[in-house]
Structure formats: structure tokens, C-alpha cells
């Protein structure tokens, strides 16, 4: 008889794990707090506009192909490579820098800004490439059963990379480039990790290699939420049931493991195995009541920056906004050093803008654009009062309108705001942290919360705050690692074809 697995959370990690487990013959149910699947990778439909709520592009596209291939499925996603990968506006410069993978083409963007750019970039990216490939399988794509095992893995990494562990990303860029513009642009990948380049280890320069040489950046035809829809469609065909509006509050444990989880209504959810796609650290504290993960101790951990997001629908077409664009001020280091640990909103915010209607016209009514605006802000440990959210929104829209020469406020048709409190309440993101635990050296690989519970032998974790870390492709890898653990601990006879049920449906509580 197949073992029953309940997955807590229908984010990408939970969905990917469900896809892998059903391919191995396990019976799966998914419970989710929100009213629809996706977690941060979600969607808003309002006033004729459709918005992706979170991730708007990704790297390492081959990890999605691996996910579907490993489950015997042809990849249903149409992935489009971005070219240019993004654009960057500086406060004191009218035209943006367009960032291309072609270094010769990119060098033209930096003409008069960075001499001998191609030579410098090749040297820098060669090092980043070596770091990526020397750690990918040795450190990142694997499970650890002990710190000794982790230490043994680190020994296999070439010693030449060790200085990157003690330098910051910014200091490493400073060793290779002269212009502030190039250093700032290359350091923006640190924000993808939810941190700043001044406190991100230089080893993450490998991300510059992934964006500019290895695989580039991609989005999905039809919108990013298409990832969720396609996986969910397959899961429903396989008999997986989704239960929405279910928030897990406590656990019923025995010496043999977890027997059930209890939701906000007192209902018990029983299974043989459980996989948690909620935050792996906060869940241990809030639901399992572990002293090691009390709020006091959670607050001392390193968390990623909080998102302040605006979903804006406007009439008219905006010609000088690229699909992905960063808008920066004129005091990068000062801004990064102070804004993320302050109790006030920025007066001159830095922000990112995605216009998905450029590649997916159906996301907006004819003659209109949909804008997703993300401003990294302090999490709720530092700024708990967001009563000034409207003021911050207007400041961002006024600044953006001025810089692109188009009055967004005058042409605004619809607007939705998510501040850190919303992100915490809607998706259980601890303190509103956008990407879970940060990636400081004391919170990487085996030093992150484990993907197998320390006490209960039938409870596992997947997602951004466990191994190997945050980001869409990394979370897909996380689903592979937790599936490997479950297969090892609870071997299941592989079904020749995943079971299908004509009674499969989604339940909304």
C-alpha cells in the first residue's frame, strides 16, 4: 500500500516535491494557508490586469527541465531567455545601462566608464565560473547527515577559493573593476539573495557567472504563475488533493514520529509522512515549539530583506521601460548600509520594476501596461509600523514617473500594495522577510535548518530556509534533496504510471 504524505504549503518547493513523490508512487495531499497555490510565486487578478506577485525571472532554467524529466514528463513550460537580461538607471544618468550576456556588446554600454572592460570581466567571470562548478555538486546539490560530512565536503573545494569566504562581494568587485557603475551593477545579484553586497560573501560572485555566461535569465510565456498552474494541473490529474485556507498550528507527536498536525479549526491531518514547505526555521519554533527556534533566537538569525511591492495597472504604453529595470539613487553604499535596519521608509527609495505585459500582452487590457514594483525595505524587526505605506508608494511613483517621463499617478487604473506585514500575514514569512534565512557563512549548506527533522523521523522540510537555499531553481533542487531523503528512509515501490483519479479536485475551506 502506498504511503500517504501531507505537504504543508503549496509553494514551489511543496509543488515540486509533490511532483517527484507522486512519480515514485507516494499518495500526496497538500494543505495551504492562502486561498490558492504558489506561495510567493503567486498571482493577483484585478480590474482586468494580471500580476505575478513575486519572482519575475530566474536563472538555471535547466533545473526545471530536470524536474519534469525526472518525473517522466515533457517540460510544459515555454521558457524565454531575456536579452538584455535587465536595465539599470542611475540617478545622475538619463539613459539606462543595458546589461547583455555578450561581453563585447556590454563593453559598449560601459564605454568611457570602465577601460579594458572585456579583459577585466573575463578574468572576474573566469573565477566566478570556477567557484560555481567547484561547489555545485560537492557542496550545493547534496544532503548532509553531519557537520563532519560537511567539513569533508569543504575540503574537496580547491583552496584557491578560500579568500572569497572572508571577503565581501563588494570588496571582490573592487579588486577587479574601477568604476562605481560597474561595481554597483555587478553587485545587484546580492539583492537576489535578499542581502546587500557589503555583507554578502564574495563566494556569491558565482551568481554573476550564472547571469552573464552560464545560463542567463529567463521568464515564462504566459506569466510566472504558469509554473504553478502547470505543476498543479499534473498533480490534480495524479489524484493530489489541495486544501486551501488551512493553517497548521500544532503537532501531535509520538516516539515513532508525527501522527498528525492540527489546523486553526482543530482539525487533525493524519499521514505516514509530512513535508513542510513553510519556513523551516520559524515552523520549528511556532508549530513545534522548539526552544532553539524561539522568536528571540529567530530574531538573532540573519534574515533576507523584506519586500515592499506595488502592483500597478496604468493606461497607455511606456516605451522606455524594459521588461526588468533597476532604478538606483546616488548613494549606493550609504543607502545599503542604513535603510535595511531603520524604522523609517526611504525618502529616495531604490527599486526594481517589471513590466510583464511586454512579453505577455494578455496581462493587461489593450493599450495598458501592468507594473510590478519591488522596493527592498527593513523587515518587521526594525520597522513594525507601515502606516506610511501610501506615502512610500506615492514617493516611488513620483520618482519613477519623473525618470521615465510618464505620469503613472495620473494614468493609474488599479493599484495593490503588499507591505512586509502583508507578506507575513498572507504567506507566513517570518518578520516579513522576503526570501527566508539569509546566506551568511554561518547559514549555508549544512549550517541551514536541516531538511529532515531532528526529533521526528517522518517530518521533512523543503524550501528557501532549508538546504540548499533561496531562489526558484535552488528551491527545485531542494525538492530533489528532500525526495532523496524520503526515498532512502521510506522506500516506496515505484508505480509504472502515477495514479489518476476522476474524483480529484481542490477543496477550499
N, C-alpha and C positions, 0 to 999 in steps of 0.2 A: 504494500500500500504506500502511495506517495506521501512524503512528509509535507505537512502544512506549514507555510511560512507567512507570517504577517509582517509587512513592511510599514513602518511608521514614518510617513512623509512621502509625498509624491513629487519630490524634486527630481532633477535629472539623475542623481545618484540612486534614488529609490527605483525610478523607472528602469534605468539601465540594469540594475541588479535583478529586478523582476524579469526582464527580458532574458537575461542569462540563466536565471534559475528555472524559468519555465522551459527553456531549451534543454535543461538537464532532467526534467520530469518532476520537479517540485510543484506543489499546489500553492498558489500565491493569492493573498488578499492584501489590499493597500488601504490604510486609513490616513486621512489628510485633514488638517485643521481648516484650511482655506476652502472656498467654495468650488475650486477647480484645481486640476493638477498643474505642476510646473515649478512650484516653489518660487525662487527668484526669477526663474525663466518663465515668466507668466505673461499675461495679456490683458489689456483693457480695451473694451469696445464702447465708444461713447460718441453720440451726435454724428454718426456716420464715419468716424475715424477709428482706426485700429492701431494700438500702440503695443510694442513689446515693452514690458515693464523693466527688464533688467539687461542681461547681456545682449549686445548688439552685433558682436562679431567674435571670432575665435581663431586660434591657431591650431596646429597639429590636427588638421582635418582628418588625417588617416586613422585617428583613434575612433572616430565614428564609423568608418568603414570596417575597422577591426571588430567593433561591437556587433554590427549586423552580420558580418561574415562568420563570426564565431557562433552565431545563433542560426546559421544556415539560411539567412535572409539576404536578398539583394537590397543594398542600401536604397531606401525610398527617398532620401533627401537629395535635392538638387543644390549642390554647394557652389557658390560663386566666389571666385577669388577677387579680392579688392585691388584695384590699381588706379590711382595711387592707394597705398594702404591707409593713409589718413593725411589730413592737412593740419597745419599749426599756424595760428595767428598770434603774433606778439603785439603788445600794446602800442609799441612805437613804430610799427611797420604796417603799411597799408595792405600789402599783398601777403598771402599766406605762403609758407614753405610747403610744397607738396612732397610727400615722402614716398619715394619709389624703391622697389627692390633692386632695380638696375642702378648700380653704383655710379656709372657714368652719367646717367640721367639725374641722379640725386646730386652729383657733384655740381651740375649746372645750377641747381637750386641754391647751393652754398657758394657760388662764385662770388669772390670778393669778401666772403665771410670766413671761410676756412681754406687756407692754402694747402695744396697737396692732399686734398680730402680723400681721394680714392686710395692712395697709399696708406694713409692713416687708418681708414676704415677697414681695409683688407687685413691689416695687422690686428686691429681690435677684434674683428669678427672671426679671424682665424683662432684666436684664443678662446672666444666665446663658443665656437664650434667644438673645440676640443673639450671644454668643460661639459657641454651638453652630452656629447657622445661617450665621454669617460664616466659619466654619472647616471645616464639614463637607465641602464639595466642593472648596474652594480648597486645603485643607491635608491633610485626613484621607483622603478617598476618591480617592487618586491615586498614581501611581508617579512617582518622581524619577530622572532619569538623572545629575544632578549637583547639587552644593551650590549652584551658581549658579541652577539651576532652582528649588531650594527657597527660596533667598533671594527670587527673583522672586515666588514664591507668597506668601511672608510679607508682601511689600509690598502685596499686594492685600487683606490683612486690615486693617480700619479701625484707625487709630492709637489710637483711644479705648480699645482693649483692651490696649495695651502695659503699663499698670501691673499688670495681672494676671500678667504674666510675672515680675515681681520681687517680688510679694507672695506669701505662702503662703495656702493655703486658710483656715487658722485666722485669720490677720490680716484676711482679707477678710470672713469671717463676723463678726469682732469689730467691723468698721465698720458692720454692718447690724443686729446684734442685741445685746441686753444680757444676757440670761440665759445661764448656763453650759449649762443643759439644752438649749436650742435650738441653741446653737453646737456642742455635742457631737453631737447627733443629726444635724444637717445635715453634720457633718464625717465621719460614718461612711462615706460613699461613698469617701473616700480609701482606706479599707482594701480596697475592691473593686479598687483599683489595686495592692494589696499594699504600701502605704506608710502613713505617718501624716499627718494634716492639717498637722502642723508642718513637714514637709519636702516637701509636695506643692504645686506651683504653683497659684495661685488660679485660673488659667485652667480648671482642672478643676472649678470650681463649675458648669460646664455639666452635670455629672452630676446635680446637684440638679434641674436643669430636666428631664432625661430621666426621673427617677424620679417627680417630682411633677406635671409638666404634660404633657410631650411624649408619652410612651408608657407610663409606669408600669413595673411589674414583672410578670413572667409566669412560670408554670411549665407543665409538660406533663402532660396527663392520662395516667396510666399510669406516671409517673415520668420523670425527666430522661433516663434511659438510652434512653427511647423514641426520642429524636433519633437516637442511634447505630443502633438496631435498624432504624428506617425507612430511613435512608440506605443502610445496609449491604444491606438487602433489595433495594433498587433496583439497587445495584451488582452484586450477585451475579446478578440477572436479566440484567444487561448483559454478563455474561461476565468480570467482575473477579474475580481470584483473590486470596485473603488467605492469607498465610503467617505463622503465629504462631511465637513462640519464636526469632525471627531478630533478632540484634543486630549491626548494622553496625559493623565495627571499623576498616576501612581502605578506601582507594580506589585504583583503577588509572587513572591519568590519562595523556593524550597531549596533543600540541599541539592536537588537534582537540576535546578535551574529555574528560569522564569516559567510559571504556569499560566500567567495571564497578565495583561495590562488593563488598567481601569481608566475609562474616559471621564469627561466632566459631568456626565449624567449618571455615573456609577455603573455603566455597562462594562462587563468584562469581555476582553478579547483574548480568546484562547488559541494556541497554536503549538506546534512542536518546536519551531524556531522563530526568532524575531530578528529583524534587521531595522536599525534605527537610522533614518535619514534626517532626523533633527540634528541640531548642533551636538557633536559628540562630547563636548566638554559640559555645556550647560545642561544637557539631558541627564548626565550623571549626577549633577548637583540638584536640579529642580525636581526630577522624577524619581531618581534612585536614592536621593538624599545622602550622597557621599560627602563626607566632611572635606575630603581633598578638593572637592569642586563646589564648595560653598560660595555664595555671592562674594564674600570678602576675598576669597582666593581667586575666583574667576576674574575679579576686577584687577588683580595684580598681574594677570597674564597679559600678553601682547595681543591686542585685537586690531583688526583691519579698520580702516576709516569708514565712517558712516556715509550713506548716500542721501543726498537731498535731490529729489527728482521731480521734474516738471514735464507733464505730458500735454503738449500744446498743439492744437489744431488751428491753422490760420488760412485765410483766403488768399489766393494769389500764389504764384510760383516764385521761388527765391533762387535766382541763377547763381549767385556767388557763395552758396553753402554747399559744401561737399557732403558725401554720404557720412563721413566721420571727420569731425573737426574739433580741435582743441583751441580754446581761447584763453590766453595767458596774460598776466599783468606784467609789471616791470620790476618786480622784486621777488624773484622766484624763491631764493633761499630763505629770505625773511618770512615770506608767506608760508612756506612749508614748515619752518621751524616753530611757528606760533599758532597758526589758525586751527590746527587739529587738536590743540589742547587748551582751547579757550572757551569761555562761556558766552561769547557773543558771536553773532553772524558776521561774516566778512563784508566790509563796505565795498571792496573791489574784488569780487569773487573770481576765482579761476574755475572754468567749467568745460564740459565736453558736450558736443551736440551731434546727435544722429538724426538724419533725415531719411527714414526708411522708405518713404513714398518715392524716393529717387529710383530705387530698384524694384519696388513693389507698389505700383501706382494704385492698386486696389485698397491700400491702407488709408487713403484719403479721398474725399469726394473730388470730382473733376474740377480742375483749376485750383486745388488746395494742396497744402503740404502738412505733414504731421512731424512734429519736432519732439524728440526725446532729449531733455537737457539734464545732465548729471553734474552736480556740484559736490565734491567731497567735503565733508564737514566733520566737526567733532562728534564722537559718539556720546551716548547719554551719560557716561561717567563724568564728562566735562561740561556738557551743555544739556541740561534736562528740560529746559523751558524753550519750546518752539512756538510761542505765541507771536513771534516776529516772522513767521513763515511767509506771510503775504508781502511783508516789506522786502525780504530777501528775494522773493520771486520777482517783484517789480524792479528791483535793482539789477537783477540778472537780465531781465527782458529789455530794460532801457539800455544797458551796456551792449547787449547783443544787437539790438536794433541799430544803434549808432555805428557799430563796427561792420555790419553787413549792408547798411544803407537801406533798411526796410523796416517800417514801423510795425513790429509784431503786436504791440498792445492795441493799436488802432484796428488791426486786422484779425485780432483774436476771435475765434469762434467757439472754442471749447478749451477747458483747462482743468487738469487734475494735478494735485500736489501730493507727494509722499515725503514726509519728513522722517527723521530717524525713529520717532515714536510710532509712526505708521508701519515702518519696516519691522519694528519689534513686535507690534501687536498682530499684524497680518501674517507674518511668516516666522514668528518666534526667533528672530535674530537677536542674540544676546546684546543688550545695550544699543541696539540698532546697528551693530557692526555689519557692514555690507557683505563681507566675504569670510566671516568666521575668524578663527585664530590666525594671527599674522605668521610670517615665515622667518622670524629671527632664528639664530643658530640653535637656541635652546627650545625651539618649537618646530623642528623639521624632522622628517623621516621617522625614526623610532622614538623620537622625543615628542611627537604629537600624541594626543589621546589615541590609544590603540583601536584597531578595528574589530577586535574581539574583547568582550567584557572581561574584566579582571576577576569577577566573582561568579557570574552566571555563565555556564558553558554553552548555553543556547541563545545568547544575545550577541549581536554583531552590530557594527556601525559602518556607514558609508557616507561620503560627502566631503565638504570643504574643510571641516575641522579635524578630520582624521587623516590617515595616510592615503595618498602622498601629499595632498594639499588642495589649494583652491584653483578655480578656473574650469571651464566646461570640459576640455579634453582630460584634465587631471582628474576630475570627478568621474569621468567614464573609466579611467584607469582604476580609480578607487573601487568601482563596481566589480572590476575584474579581480582585484586583490581579495575583496571580501568573499566573492564567489569561490575563489580557490580555497579559502579557509573553510568555508561551509562544506565544500566537496570533500575536503580532507577529513573534517571532523564528523560529518554526517553523510557518508556516501549514498548516493541515490542512483538507482538503475536509470540509465538514460532512455527516455522514450524515443521511439523512432520518429514520431511526429508529435508535436505539442498538442495536448488535448484541446478540443474546441467545444464550445457549448452554445447551443442556440438560446439558452436562458441567460447568457451573460449580459449584464447591464451595470449601469452605475447607479449607486444609491446616494441620495442627497438627504442628509438629516436636517 
